[in-house]
Structure formats: C-alpha cells, structure tokens
Amino acid sequence: MAVTQQLARISAEYLASCRQSADESPDGDPLWDPPSADVLDLDWAPFLLERVCELAGLDGVHRIALRQALGGDTAIDLAFLSAHLHAIGPFGPDPTALSTAQVARAAELLGQIDFPALLAALPTDEAEAASLIGNGADKIVGGPKKYLLEHFNAMREFYRGASQRQLLVVLWWD
C-alpha cells in the first residue's frame, strides 16, 4: 500500500471530542473518523506541486501559502492522534493542522494562483516536463500536467469549502 498525503476538514468541536475520547480510552483511541466527504487524498502530488511552483517562479507569498496548505502547522497539539495503537499517520511525520484563520488565508491565496499558467511555463513535451519536475513525475500515467492540475484544483476547492464552513484542516501521511 502506498503512503499518501491526507487532509481532513473538521470542526474544533470534533477535534475536542477526539481529544477527549483519547484521554478517556484505556488505549488512547481518539475515535478519529471524519466523514469521507471531508477527506482529501492528495496522493504524492504535494512534492510535485511545490516543484512546479518553484520551477515556474511563483512568488514567495503564494509559495509559502502552498507549503503551509500542504504541510500544516504544529501550533495545534495533535499528539493524541499519534498514539501508537491508533496513530492516524503511522508512516510519516506527526499529523499537523491549520486553524480556521490559517485555512481562510490559505484558501484566499490558493484561489489567487493561476496553476494552468504555472504549468504552461514548463516544457510542452510531457516527458521533458516530467524530467524537469523530477520526484517520480516521469512515472505518472498520462503525464504530470493533468495529474497536477487535478490535484491542485481539488486542494483549492477543499480549502475553499473548509474556509466557507470555518473548519480546521488536519494533515497526515497514511
């Protein structure tokens, strides 16, 4: 099974409920199970999305916003989600999260990124573009451009929805 990046949109109340469940459970089970409609699997796209933005010369403010949208922040204590038996991200770094304010800012800045224009800055030949991107982009069936555009758009919509509903975003690798 491949390890991929996961994002979940959740309310502060749901997170508090999971924390309380972990505290009260003899084995630390947080009963983490966000609705599937509020979970996004970004596959291995995060590394490639960042690389395209770097190659195409995306400005620093938007690159930092993208990096935070893909990496989260450690300010919210999620240690209870890393408990051994019930860790939600046992194959990667500890889970991270973005506050509702951080989610709103990420949604705003992601909405300003013209990702098709960034992709247009790459070579038109898919094999050449994949070689330039690196990180396994040459193994993407159908080429990296369509794959990355789909994943970027999904992430942007995910954050837009989280912002509109004033939700937190939790990120982990699973």
Disulfide bonds with the S-S distance in Angstrom:
none
